[in-house]
């Protein structure tokens, strides 16, 4: 069976299941093969503590990243240690490590000065009250246990007490993350679309500025 036939059968199966976001992801992946890059991300915010109740999970611990942890997180995430050091040293960002039963289960990065979304070629100063949560990861064998949700609830509650507003960006096809965040208490504030045509033309539209949104 040819690759085209397999892709068509896959698309038909997705249509029958009404998996429209999966269809969109498949179309975007196919366009990328011919040099057309499309990235669609949605932005969400939370500035209140009316969140889902805390889930009691025995053995759940969060601690801040120490310089000696960089190599461990690099190996855990598959990212280069130089990139992680730049986040800490140049951009003054923080990383919080999530432990479950004395083992590293995941992490989440927090930006306080600049919100950088490289896949959208988007960057903006955050200001004093905004915190951008990004690049969160939970180990494969520990997913679907509520660890990231519990982390977010605790982090947001602590931040809101200090008058902080939290922001995240989620790929439009990542419906699981979107559902989890809206369930916690995040609300959508915009969508940003980036289109690149064979590296010759760049088109960007949608969500533009935190200052415009909250002025």
GUKOL-890741 format. One record per residue (C-alpha): residue number from 1; residue in one letter; x, y, z. Coordinates in nm, 2 decimals. Example, Ala and Ser with C-alpha at 12.3 -4.5 7.8 and 13.67 -1.06 7.14 Angstrom:
2
1  A  1.23  -0.45  0.78;
2  S  1.37  -0.11  0.71;
This chain:
215
1  X  0.00  0.00  0.00;
2  X  0.14  0.34  -0.10;
3  X  0.20  0.62  0.16;
4  X  -0.08  0.83  -0.01;
5  X  -0.33  0.54  0.03;
6  X  -0.23  0.49  0.40;
7  X  -0.27  0.86  0.47;
8  X  -0.61  0.87  0.30;
9  X  -0.73  0.57  0.50;
10  X  -0.60  0.73  0.82;
11  X  -0.78  1.06  0.74;
12  X  -1.11  0.87  0.67;
13  X  -1.08  0.69  1.00;
14  X  -1.03  1.02  1.18;
15  X  -1.33  1.17  1.00;
16  X  -1.55  0.87  1.11;
17  X  -1.43  0.93  1.47;
18  X  -1.49  1.31  1.43;
19  X  -1.13  1.37  1.55;
20  X  -1.12  1.71  1.38;
21  X  -0.81  1.84  1.56;
22  X  -0.62  1.52  1.47;
23  X  -0.72  1.58  1.11;
24  X  -0.59  1.94  1.13;
25  X  -0.26  1.81  1.28;
26  X  -0.23  1.56  1.00;
27  X  -0.29  1.83  0.74;
28  X  -0.04  2.06  0.90;
29  X  0.22  1.77  0.91;
30  X  0.16  1.70  0.54;
31  X  0.20  2.06  0.44;
32  X  0.53  2.08  0.63;
33  X  0.67  1.81  0.41;
34  X  0.63  2.04  0.11;
35  X  0.77  2.35  0.28;
36  X  0.46  2.51  0.42;
37  X  0.49  2.55  0.80;
38  X  0.17  2.64  1.00;
39  X  0.17  2.68  1.38;
40  X  -0.15  2.76  1.56;
41  X  -0.14  2.81  1.94;
42  X  -0.39  2.93  2.19;
43  X  -0.31  3.15  2.49;
44  X  -0.48  3.11  2.83;
45  X  -0.46  3.30  3.15;
46  X  -0.55  3.25  3.52;
47  X  -0.55  3.52  3.78;
48  X  -0.78  3.38  4.05;
49  X  -0.77  3.11  4.31;
50  X  -1.12  2.97  4.23;
51  X  -0.96  2.65  4.11;
52  X  -1.03  2.28  4.14;
53  X  -0.97  2.16  4.49;
54  X  -0.63  2.02  4.57;
55  X  -0.58  1.65  4.51;
56  X  -0.40  1.48  4.79;
57  X  -0.12  1.27  4.65;
58  X  0.12  1.10  4.89;
59  X  0.48  1.15  4.80;
60  X  0.43  1.46  4.59;
61  X  0.71  1.72  4.64;
62  X  0.81  2.03  4.44;
63  X  1.14  2.21  4.47;
64  X  1.34  2.47  4.28;
65  X  1.61  2.38  4.03;
66  X  1.96  2.41  4.15;
67  X  2.26  2.47  3.92;
68  X  2.38  2.12  3.98;
69  X  2.05  1.99  3.84;
70  X  2.10  2.12  3.49;
71  X  2.26  1.81  3.35;
72  X  2.00  1.59  3.51;
73  X  1.71  1.79  3.36;
74  X  1.89  1.80  3.02;
75  X  1.91  1.42  3.01;
76  X  1.55  1.39  3.14;
77  X  1.41  1.63  2.88;
78  X  1.64  1.56  2.58;
79  X  1.73  1.93  2.56;
80  X  2.09  2.06  2.55;
81  X  2.22  2.18  2.88;
82  X  2.35  2.50  2.72;
83  X  1.99  2.59  2.63;
84  X  1.87  2.53  2.99;
85  X  2.16  2.73  3.14;
86  X  2.08  3.02  2.91;
87  X  1.72  3.02  3.04;
88  X  1.85  3.06  3.40;
89  X  2.15  3.29  3.34;
90  X  2.04  3.51  3.05;
91  X  1.66  3.52  3.08;
92  X  1.64  3.48  3.46;
93  X  1.39  3.21  3.44;
94  X  1.32  2.94  3.70;
95  X  1.25  2.57  3.68;
96  X  1.05  2.38  3.94;
97  X  1.11  2.00  3.97;
98  X  0.82  1.77  4.05;
99  X  0.90  1.46  4.26;
100  X  0.68  1.16  4.32;
101  X  0.78  0.90  4.57;
102  X  1.13  1.03  4.59;
103  X  1.19  1.01  4.21;
104  X  1.20  1.29  3.95;
105  X  0.86  1.29  3.78;
106  X  0.87  1.61  3.58;
107  X  0.93  1.98  3.58;
108  X  0.79  2.32  3.47;
109  X  0.96  2.64  3.36;
110  X  0.85  2.98  3.48;
111  X  0.94  3.31  3.30;
112  X  0.90  3.64  3.48;
113  X  1.06  3.90  3.24;
114  X  0.99  3.78  2.89;
115  X  0.74  3.54  2.73;
116  X  0.92  3.36  2.45;
117  X  0.73  3.13  2.22;
118  X  0.99  3.02  1.96;
119  X  0.76  2.80  1.76;
120  X  0.54  3.11  1.69;
121  X  0.85  3.35  1.66;
122  X  0.68  3.55  1.94;
123  X  0.84  3.74  2.22;
124  X  0.70  4.00  2.47;
125  X  0.80  4.16  2.79;
126  X  0.58  4.03  3.08;
127  X  0.58  4.31  3.33;
128  X  0.57  4.27  3.71;
129  X  0.25  4.08  3.76;
130  X  0.27  3.82  3.48;
131  X  0.42  3.48  3.49;
132  X  0.46  3.26  3.18;
133  X  0.44  2.88  3.25;
134  X  0.60  2.67  2.97;
135  X  0.79  2.36  2.88;
136  X  0.62  2.14  3.14;
137  X  0.68  1.77  3.13;
138  X  0.57  1.46  3.32;
139  X  0.75  1.13  3.28;
140  X  0.56  0.89  3.05;
141  X  0.49  0.63  3.31;
142  X  0.35  0.88  3.56;
143  X  0.11  1.06  3.33;
144  X  -0.27  1.07  3.39;
145  X  -0.22  1.07  3.76;
146  X  -0.29  1.44  3.82;
147  X  0.07  1.54  3.90;
148  X  0.09  1.83  3.66;
149  X  -0.26  1.95  3.76;
150  X  -0.17  1.94  4.12;
151  X  0.15  2.13  4.06;
152  X  -0.04  2.40  3.86;
153  X  -0.31  2.44  4.13;
154  X  -0.05  2.49  4.41;
155  X  0.16  2.72  4.20;
156  X  -0.12  2.94  4.09;
157  X  -0.27  2.96  4.44;
158  X  0.06  3.07  4.58;
159  X  0.11  3.33  4.30;
160  X  -0.24  3.47  4.31;
161  X  -0.18  3.55  4.68;
162  X  0.10  3.78  4.55;
163  X  -0.12  3.93  4.28;
164  X  0.03  3.73  4.00;
165  X  -0.13  3.65  3.67;
166  X  -0.03  3.32  3.50;
167  X  -0.02  3.26  3.12;
168  X  0.04  2.96  2.90;
169  X  0.03  2.88  2.53;
170  X  -0.09  2.55  2.40;
171  X  -0.07  2.40  2.05;
172  X  -0.42  2.39  1.91;
173  X  -0.39  2.01  1.84;
174  X  -0.30  1.94  2.21;
175  X  -0.65  1.91  2.32;
176  X  -0.56  1.70  2.63;
177  X  -0.35  1.99  2.77;
178  X  -0.62  2.24  2.68;
179  X  -0.89  2.04  2.85;
180  X  -0.68  1.99  3.16;
181  X  -0.60  2.36  3.19;
182  X  -0.95  2.49  3.13;
183  X  -1.07  2.24  3.39;
184  X  -0.83  2.38  3.64;
185  X  -0.95  2.73  3.58;
186  X  -0.76  2.89  3.29;
187  X  -0.95  3.09  3.04;
188  X  -0.87  3.15  2.67;
189  X  -0.76  3.50  2.57;
190  X  -0.65  3.45  2.21;
191  X  -0.51  3.25  1.93;
192  X  -0.19  3.32  1.73;
193  X  -0.13  3.17  1.38;
194  X  0.21  3.17  1.21;
195  X  0.24  3.06  0.85;
196  X  0.58  3.03  0.67;
197  X  0.58  2.96  0.29;
198  X  0.91  2.79  0.19;
199  X  1.10  3.02  0.42;
200  X  1.02  3.31  0.18;
201  X  0.70  3.45  0.33;
202  X  0.60  3.49  0.69;
203  X  0.24  3.56  0.79;
204  X  0.13  3.61  1.15;
205  X  -0.22  3.70  1.28;
206  X  -0.42  3.68  1.60;
207  X  -0.31  3.73  1.96;
208  X  -0.08  4.03  1.97;
209  X  -0.01  4.18  2.31;
210  X  -0.06  4.14  2.68;
211  X  -0.06  4.52  2.71;
212  X  -0.35  4.54  2.46;
213  X  -0.54  4.27  2.64;
214  X  -0.50  4.41  2.99;
215  X  -0.45  4.78  2.94;
